């Protein structure tokens, strides 16, 4: 007999689902220094539509976007290196707080805390 997942495990699972959809849905989106704020809002509002997602904060880093533009068309493609993300997931009274940030040149999605 297998045990059902705990509420804390389910909250962490939900956080992983949200990060997977956020990253893989928006990676490759054209972004320029003029469009970072609207893209942040679009990403956050899109992910917040999902069940158990209480808040999403997306910071597309203007200086990194500007540095990544390598042609005269004025934009680059969104990657994890160009943004920082925090999410708060709530499932049955359990709050999972997560963060995506660069570590050793790779965008890592981390579980910051689980609160009951």
N, CA, C and O atoms as a DFTB+ gen file, in Angstrom:
464 C
 N C O
     1  1       0.840      -1.171       0.000
     2  2       0.000       0.000       0.000
     3  2       0.891       1.243       0.000
     4  3       1.864       1.319       0.750
     5  1       0.554       2.196      -0.834
     6  2       1.322       3.438      -0.886
     7  2       0.569       4.533      -0.149
     8  3      -0.661       4.557      -0.109
     9  1       1.345       5.433       0.430
    10  2       0.746       6.555       1.151
    11  2       0.404       7.666       0.183
    12  3       1.107       7.881      -0.805
    13  1      -0.673       8.368       0.464
    14  2      -1.023       9.552      -0.318
    15  2      -0.016      10.649      -0.003
    16  3       0.512      10.702       1.108
    17  1       0.254      11.511      -0.952
    18  2       1.193      12.599      -0.668
    19  2       0.651      13.503       0.438
    20  3      -0.557      13.704       0.561
    21  1       1.554      14.034       1.225
    22  2       1.153      14.988       2.259
    23  2       0.800      16.315       1.597
    24  3       1.119      16.540       0.429
    25  1       0.141      17.190       2.347
    26  2      -0.176      18.513       1.815
    27  2       1.107      19.276       1.467
    28  3       1.148      19.994       0.468
    29  1       2.143      19.124       2.278
    30  2       3.414      19.795       1.999
    31  2       4.025      19.262       0.704
    32  3       4.524      20.041      -0.109
    33  1       3.991      17.958       0.507
    34  2       4.523      17.390      -0.732
    35  2       3.717      17.874      -1.939
    36  3       4.284      18.185      -2.987
    37  1       2.411      17.933      -1.787
    38  2       1.569      18.398      -2.899
    39  2       1.834      19.867      -3.201
    40  3       1.852      20.257      -4.368
    41  1       2.041      20.692      -2.173
    42  2       2.360      22.108      -2.387
    43  2       3.668      22.247      -3.163
    44  3       3.770      23.076      -4.067
    45  1       4.664      21.439      -2.812
    46  2       5.952      21.476      -3.513
    47  2       5.801      20.997      -4.959
    48  3       6.414      21.560      -5.866
    49  1       5.004      19.981      -5.170
    50  2       4.731      19.496      -6.519
    51  2       4.080      20.595      -7.357
    52  3       4.467      20.823      -8.503
    53  1       3.083      21.275      -6.773
    54  2       2.403      22.357      -7.479
    55  2       3.389      23.461      -7.856
    56  3       3.303      24.023      -8.948
    57  1       4.322      23.772      -6.960
    58  2       5.335      24.792      -7.252
    59  2       6.181      24.369      -8.455
    60  3       6.477      25.187      -9.326
    61  1       6.564      23.109      -8.502
    62  2       7.355      22.610      -9.623
    63  2       6.609      22.708     -10.941
    64  3       7.192      23.069     -11.963
    65  1       5.334      22.391     -10.922
    66  2       4.515      22.488     -12.130
    67  2       4.474      23.925     -12.630
    68  3       4.607      24.182     -13.826
    69  1       4.288      24.862     -11.696
    70  2       4.207      26.272     -12.095
    71  2       5.525      26.747     -12.693
    72  3       5.525      27.451     -13.703
    73  1       6.651      26.369     -12.082
    74  2       7.942      26.785     -12.616
    75  2       8.194      26.176     -13.984
    76  3       8.698      26.854     -14.880
    77  1       7.853      24.918     -14.154
    78  2       8.044      24.279     -15.457
    79  2       7.254      24.968     -16.548
    80  3       7.768      25.201     -17.642
    81  1       6.005      25.296     -16.257
    82  2       5.201      25.952     -17.288
    83  2       5.686      27.375     -17.520
    84  3       5.708      27.837     -18.661
    85  1       6.073      28.077     -16.468
    86  2       6.577      29.445     -16.627
    87  2       7.809      29.455     -17.515
    88  3       7.865      30.191     -18.500
    89  1       8.779      28.653     -17.172
    90  2      10.045      28.697     -17.906
    91  2       9.873      28.238     -19.349
    92  3      10.336      28.907     -20.272
    93  1       9.223      27.122     -19.545
    94  2       9.171      26.555     -20.889
    95  2       8.121      27.213     -21.769
    96  3       8.170      27.082     -22.992
    97  1       7.181      27.911     -21.169
    98  2       6.215      28.658     -21.968
    99  2       6.816      29.963     -22.478
   100  3       6.526      30.376     -23.601
   101  1       7.652      30.620     -21.668
   102  2       8.123      31.959     -22.017
   103  2       9.570      32.027     -22.503
   104  3       9.958      33.041     -23.082
   105  1      10.373      31.004     -22.295
   106  2      11.741      31.012     -22.820
   107  2      11.679      31.159     -24.338
   108  3      10.923      30.455     -25.007
   109  1      12.460      32.055     -24.861
   110  2      12.467      32.305     -26.296
   111  2      11.598      33.469     -26.718
   112  3      11.634      33.867     -27.882
   113  1      10.813      34.028     -25.804
   114  2       9.976      35.180     -26.123
   115  2      10.861      36.372     -26.477
   116  3      11.814      36.652     -25.750
   117  1      10.583      37.074     -27.555
   118  2      11.358      38.266     -27.866
   119  2      11.179      39.318     -26.770
   120  3      10.058      39.578     -26.330
   121  1      12.286      39.919     -26.332
   122  2      12.231      40.934     -25.278
   123  2      13.246      42.025     -25.588
   124  3      14.352      41.758     -26.058
   125  1      12.844      43.251     -25.313
   126  2      13.728      44.406     -25.482
   127  2      13.657      45.225     -24.202
   128  3      12.770      45.000     -23.379
   129  1      14.570      46.167     -24.019
   130  2      14.484      47.015     -22.826
   131  2      13.141      47.743     -22.719
   132  3      12.708      48.060     -21.611
   133  1      12.480      48.012     -23.833
   134  2      11.189      48.698     -23.796
   135  2      10.019      47.779     -23.441
   136  3       8.937      48.264     -23.108
   137  1      10.217      46.473     -23.506
   138  2       9.094      45.559     -23.264
   139  2       9.220      44.739     -21.985
   140  3       8.381      43.876     -21.726
   141  1      10.249      44.989     -21.182
   142  2      10.462      44.146     -20.002
   143  2       9.308      44.229     -19.007
   144  3       8.886      43.198     -18.482
   145  1       8.787      45.422     -18.732
   146  2       7.717      45.550     -17.731
   147  2       6.448      44.833     -18.183
   148  3       5.809      44.143     -17.389
   149  1       6.082      44.992     -19.449
   150  2       4.860      44.329     -19.908
   151  2       5.037      42.819     -19.941
   152  3       4.084      42.082     -19.685
   153  1       6.239      42.346     -20.252
   154  2       6.492      40.902     -20.248
   155  2       6.440      40.356     -18.826
   156  3       5.883      39.282     -18.600
   157  1       7.011      41.077     -17.866
   158  2       6.922      40.654     -16.460
   159  2       5.469      40.456     -16.044
   160  3       5.110      39.445     -15.441
   161  1       4.640      41.447     -16.381
   162  2       3.213      41.387     -16.022
   163  2       2.524      40.218     -16.704
   164  3       1.754      39.496     -16.071
   165  1       2.794      40.024     -17.990
   166  2       2.157      38.929     -18.730
   167  2       2.533      37.570     -18.142
   168  3       1.675      36.701     -17.988
   169  1       3.805      37.387     -17.817
   170  2       4.247      36.115     -17.248
   171  2       3.584      35.883     -15.897
   172  3       3.020      34.817     -15.652
   173  1       3.654      36.876     -15.027
   174  2       3.093      36.726     -13.677
   175  2       1.595      36.444     -13.729
   176  3       1.112      35.527     -13.065
   177  1       0.866      37.222     -14.510
   178  2      -0.587      37.038     -14.568
   179  2      -0.964      35.702     -15.191
   180  3      -1.962      35.095     -14.801
   181  1      -0.185      35.245     -16.143
   182  2      -0.453      33.948     -16.756
   183  2      -0.306      32.819     -15.742
   184  3      -1.187      31.967     -15.632
   185  1       0.795      32.807     -15.005
   186  2       1.053      31.737     -14.055
   187  2       0.106      31.821     -12.864
   188  3      -0.295      30.790     -12.322
   189  1      -0.256      33.034     -12.448
   190  2      -1.183      33.199     -11.321
   191  2      -2.568      32.630     -11.613
   192  3      -3.340      32.396     -10.683
   193  1      -2.900      32.402     -12.882
   194  2      -4.176      31.783     -13.232
   195  2      -4.254      30.333     -12.783
   196  3      -5.353      29.799     -12.627
   197  1      -3.128      29.690     -12.574
   198  2      -3.115      28.268     -12.260
   199  2      -3.555      28.017     -10.813
   200  3      -3.360      28.865      -9.943
   201  1      -4.146      26.851     -10.567
   202  2      -4.605      26.528      -9.217
   203  2      -3.485      26.596      -8.189
   204  3      -2.348      26.210      -8.460
   205  1      -3.822      27.090      -7.017
   206  2      -2.950      27.137      -5.827
   207  2      -1.838      28.174      -5.932
   208  3      -1.037      28.292      -5.004
   209  1      -1.759      28.919      -7.011
   210  2      -0.707      29.923      -7.174
   211  2      -1.223      31.235      -6.602
   212  3      -2.113      31.863      -7.175
   213  1      -0.664      31.645      -5.475
   214  2      -1.114      32.854      -4.797
   215  2      -0.423      34.109      -5.309
   216  3      -1.053      35.163      -5.396
   217  1       0.854      34.018      -5.648
   218  2       1.536      35.195      -6.186
   219  2       2.772      34.782      -6.965
   220  3       3.411      33.769      -6.680
   221  1       3.083      35.603      -7.955
   222  2       4.271      35.422      -8.784
   223  2       4.899      36.799      -8.964
   224  3       4.215      37.762      -9.311
   225  1       6.189      36.882      -8.730
   226  2       6.935      38.111      -8.993
   227  2       8.004      37.790     -10.032
   228  3       8.841      36.912      -9.826
   229  1       7.965      38.504     -11.137
   230  2       8.926      38.301     -12.220
   231  2       9.706      39.598     -12.398
   232  3       9.119      40.664     -12.581
   233  1      11.021      39.501     -12.345
   234  2      11.890      40.642     -12.622
   235  2      12.732      40.307     -13.841
   236  3      13.658      39.500     -13.760
   237  1      12.409      40.933     -14.977
   238  2      13.253      40.820     -16.157
   239  2      14.296      41.920     -16.003
   240  3      13.956      43.099     -15.905
   241  1      15.547      41.534     -15.983
   242  2      16.638      42.437     -15.626
   243  2      17.093      43.250     -16.834
   244  3      17.728      42.731     -17.751
   245  1      16.752      44.531     -16.811
   246  2      16.983      45.416     -17.960
   247  2      18.432      45.417     -18.436
   248  3      18.693      45.359     -19.638
   249  1      19.371      45.483     -17.499
   250  2      20.773      45.551     -17.901
   251  2      21.205      44.268     -18.609
   252  3      21.972      44.319     -19.571
   253  1      20.721      43.131     -18.142
   254  2      21.068      41.863     -18.801
   255  2      20.417      41.753     -20.177
   256  3      21.018      41.233     -21.117
   257  1      19.178      42.249     -20.288
   258  2      18.511      42.242     -21.594
   259  2      19.307      43.090     -22.578
   260  3      19.593      42.650     -23.692
   261  1      19.665      44.303     -22.170
   262  2      20.423      45.193     -23.059
   263  2      21.752      44.556     -23.462
   264  3      22.151      44.637     -24.624
   265  1      22.428      43.934     -22.524
   266  2      23.721      43.294     -22.818
   267  2      23.581      42.099     -23.763
   268  3      24.514      41.775     -24.498
   269  1      22.416      41.442     -23.744
   270  2      22.218      40.239     -24.555
   271  2      21.838      40.542     -26.007
   272  3      21.863      39.646     -26.850
   273  1      21.490      41.783     -26.303
   274  2      21.100      42.137     -27.672
   275  2      22.354      42.183     -28.538
   276  3      23.257      42.988     -28.309
   277  1      22.391      41.303     -29.534
   278  2      23.601      41.196     -30.358
   279  2      23.345      41.431     -31.848
   280  3      24.122      40.983     -32.691
   281  1      22.257      42.133     -32.171
   282  2      21.979      42.492     -33.564
   283  2      21.232      43.825     -33.581
   284  3      20.821      44.326     -32.534
   285  1      21.064      44.384     -34.749
   286  2      20.499      45.725     -34.867
   287  2      18.982      45.785     -34.734
   288  3      18.408      46.871     -34.814
   289  1      18.320      44.654     -34.534
   290  2      16.858      44.655     -34.441
   291  2      16.333      45.058     -33.069
   292  3      15.127      45.243     -32.907
   293  1      17.209      45.199     -32.079
   294  2      16.824      45.777     -30.803
   295  2      16.158      44.858     -29.793
   296  3      15.549      45.340     -28.838
   297  1      16.256      43.550     -29.978
   298  2      15.680      42.628     -29.005
   299  2      16.547      41.388     -28.883
   300  3      17.448      41.154     -29.689
   301  1      16.255      40.601     -27.857
   302  2      16.889      39.305     -27.685
   303  2      15.803      38.317     -27.281
   304  3      14.632      38.685     -27.182
   305  1      16.182      37.072     -27.049
   306  2      15.225      36.060     -26.600
   307  2      15.332      35.902     -25.096
   308  3      16.430      35.873     -24.541
   309  1      14.188      35.799     -24.443
   310  2      14.154      35.625     -23.000
   311  2      14.757      34.279     -22.596
   312  3      14.408      33.237     -23.151
   313  1      15.653      34.320     -21.637
   314  2      16.221      33.102     -21.049
   315  2      16.205      33.268     -19.535
   316  3      15.917      34.350     -19.024
   317  1      16.510      32.212     -18.835
   318  2      16.574      32.275     -17.381
   319  2      17.622      33.232     -16.872
   320  3      17.490      33.767     -15.771
   321  1      18.660      33.459     -17.651
   322  2      19.722      34.378     -17.242
   323  2      19.249      35.826     -17.217
   324  3      19.917      36.681     -16.635
   325  1      18.117      36.112     -17.834
   326  2      17.628      37.485     -17.931
   327  2      16.543      37.811     -16.914
   328  3      16.023      38.926     -16.909
   329  1      16.189      36.855     -16.050
   330  2      15.097      37.125     -15.110
   331  2      15.303      36.430     -13.781
   332  3      16.033      35.446     -13.663
   333  1      14.632      36.980     -12.789
   334  2      14.527      36.354     -11.469
   335  2      13.039      36.226     -11.165
   336  3      12.252      37.119     -11.479
   337  1      12.665      35.116     -10.557
   338  2      11.248      34.835     -10.318
   339  2      11.077      34.325      -8.894
   340  3      11.891      33.543      -8.402
   341  1      10.014      34.773      -8.240
   342  2       9.596      34.227      -6.946
   343  2       8.126      33.858      -7.045
   344  3       7.337      34.557      -7.680
   345  1       7.768      32.740      -6.403
   346  2       6.371      32.308      -6.388
   347  2       5.966      31.895      -4.983
   348  3       6.778      31.427      -4.185
   349  1       4.692      32.084      -4.712
   350  2       4.096      31.628      -3.459
   351  2       2.922      30.728      -3.826
   352  3       1.951      31.169      -4.441
   353  1       3.027      29.471      -3.442
   354  2       2.003      28.467      -3.716
   355  2       1.339      28.112      -2.394
   356  3       2.025      27.905      -1.393
   357  1       0.017      28.039      -2.380
   358  2      -0.689      27.655      -1.163
   359  2      -1.613      26.479      -1.471
   360  3      -2.466      26.548      -2.356
   361  1      -1.418      25.397      -0.714
   362  2      -2.221      24.191      -0.894
   363  2      -2.660      23.699       0.475
   364  3      -1.831      23.317       1.300
   365  1      -3.958      23.711       0.714
   366  2      -4.525      23.196       1.964
   367  2      -3.814      23.755       3.202
   368  3      -3.512      23.012       4.136
   369  1      -3.552      25.048       3.204
   370  2      -2.930      25.684       4.354
   371  2      -1.411      25.606       4.399
   372  3      -0.793      26.161       5.308
   373  1      -0.802      24.927       3.439
   374  2       0.659      24.847       3.356
   375  2       1.124      25.867       2.320
   376  3       0.592      25.929       1.211
   377  1       2.122      26.663       2.694
   378  2       2.666      27.670       1.780
   379  2       4.064      27.246       1.363
   380  3       4.943      27.042       2.201
   381  1       4.256      27.116       0.059
   382  2       5.578      26.826      -0.503
   383  2       6.072      28.098      -1.177
   384  3       5.388      28.669      -2.026
   385  1       7.254      28.530      -0.797
   386  2       7.875      29.720      -1.399
   387  2       9.063      29.248      -2.233
   388  3       9.899      28.468      -1.779
   389  1       9.108      29.743      -3.460
   390  2      10.129      29.297      -4.404
   391  2      10.811      30.502      -5.045
   392  3      10.310      31.626      -5.002
   393  1      11.968      30.230      -5.639
   394  2      12.739      31.289      -6.297
   395  2      13.553      30.685      -7.439
   396  3      14.089      29.584      -7.317
   397  1      13.639      31.415      -8.542
   398  2      14.525      31.039      -9.631
   399  2      15.602      32.102      -9.728
   400  3      15.316      33.298      -9.793
   401  1      16.849      31.645      -9.735
   402  2      17.971      32.570      -9.873
   403  2      19.134      31.833     -10.510
   404  3      19.176      30.602     -10.530
   405  1      20.061      32.593     -11.020
   406  2      21.230      32.000     -11.662
   407  2      22.185      31.442     -10.613
   408  3      22.444      32.076      -9.590
   409  1      22.698      30.259     -10.882
   410  2      23.728      29.646     -10.045
   411  2      24.700      28.922     -10.968
   412  3      24.317      28.008     -11.699
   413  1      25.935      29.332     -10.928
   414  2      26.973      28.744     -11.781
   415  2      26.575      28.756     -13.254
   416  3      26.810      27.788     -13.978
   417  1      25.969      29.864     -13.690
   418  2      25.610      30.020     -15.095
   419  2      24.356      29.299     -15.529
   420  3      24.089      29.196     -16.727
   421  1      23.571      28.792     -14.577
   422  2      22.369      28.029     -14.917
   423  2      21.198      28.539     -14.086
   424  3      21.362      28.791     -12.892
   425  1      20.010      28.699     -14.694
   426  2      18.850      29.158     -13.918
   427  2      18.271      28.012     -13.079
   428  3      17.663      27.084     -13.613
   429  1      18.466      28.090     -11.772
   430  2      17.958      27.053     -10.879
   431  2      16.676      27.510     -10.208
   432  3      16.544      28.661      -9.792
   433  1      15.743      26.587     -10.114
   434  2      14.484      26.821      -9.428
   435  2      14.591      26.155      -8.078
   436  3      14.813      24.947      -7.991
   437  1      14.435      26.940      -7.013
   438  2      14.684      26.432      -5.668
   439  2      13.462      26.580      -4.778
   440  3      12.702      27.544      -4.872
   441  1      13.306      25.603      -3.924
   442  2      12.308      25.666      -2.877
   443  2      12.945      26.429      -1.717
   444  3      13.915      25.959      -1.122
   445  1      12.402      27.606      -1.395
   446  2      12.967      28.432      -0.324
   447  2      12.467      27.998       1.047
   448  3      13.241      27.902       2.000
   449  1      11.145      27.734       1.138
   450  2      10.590      27.318       2.427
   451  2       9.242      26.664       2.229
   452  3       8.570      26.860       1.217
   453  1       8.862      25.874       3.232
   454  2       7.530      25.264       3.290
   455  2       7.001      25.561       4.674
   456  3       7.617      25.188       5.673
   457  1       5.859      26.233       4.741
   458  2       5.276      26.657       6.022
   459  2       3.891      26.050       6.181
   460  3       3.085      26.051       5.250
   461  1       3.629      25.532       7.376
   462  2       2.295      24.968       7.629
   463  2       1.565      25.773       8.654
   464  3       0.427      25.451       8.996
